[in-house]
Amino acid sequence: MAHLFLAIFLLVFGLNILVGISLPTWIVGLLAVIAGVLFLVERFKGRTPRN
């Protein structure tokens, strides 16, 4: 799932730079944050100590 959001972010970011589609910066930032959070969740999933 994280790879999907990273791919979407990179496509939107690249198109924004190359073509200048002038998306609001919060959309690109939101995609980056979602991808980052998903990568962290996948990385640390199952590593929390269970009581």
C-alpha positions as CSV (number, residue, x, y, z in Angstrom):
1,M,0.0,0.0,0.0
2,A,2.8,2.4,0.8
3,H,4.4,1.7,-2.6
4,L,1.1,2.7,-4.3
5,F,1.0,6.0,-2.5
6,L,4.6,6.6,-3.2
7,A,4.1,6.0,-6.9
8,I,1.1,8.3,-6.9
9,F,3.0,11.0,-5.1
10,L,6.0,10.7,-7.5
11,L,3.7,10.9,-10.6
12,V,1.8,14.0,-9.2
13,F,5.0,15.6,-8.1
14,G,6.7,15.0,-11.5
15,L,3.8,16.2,-13.5
16,N,3.5,19.3,-11.3
17,I,7.2,20.1,-12.1
18,L,7.3,19.1,-15.7
19,V,3.9,20.3,-16.9
20,G,3.1,22.9,-14.3
21,I,-0.4,21.6,-13.6
22,S,-0.4,24.0,-10.6
23,L,-2.0,21.8,-8.0
24,P,-2.3,23.2,-4.5
25,T,0.8,22.4,-2.5
26,W,-1.3,20.8,0.3
27,I,-2.3,18.0,-2.1
28,V,1.3,17.1,-2.9
29,G,2.2,17.4,0.7
30,L,-0.7,15.2,1.8
31,L,0.3,12.5,-0.6
32,A,3.9,12.6,0.7
33,V,2.8,12.4,4.3
34,I,0.4,9.5,3.6
35,A,3.2,7.6,1.8
36,G,5.7,8.3,4.7
37,V,3.2,7.2,7.4
38,L,2.4,4.0,5.5
39,F,6.1,3.2,5.1
40,L,6.6,3.7,8.8
41,V,3.6,1.6,9.8
42,E,4.7,-1.2,7.5
43,R,8.3,-1.0,8.8
44,F,7.3,-1.2,12.5
45,K,4.3,-3.5,12.2
46,G,4.4,-6.4,14.5
47,R,7.5,-5.1,16.4
48,T,5.7,-3.6,19.3
49,P,6.0,-5.5,22.6
50,R,2.8,-7.3,23.6
51,N,1.7,-7.3,27.2
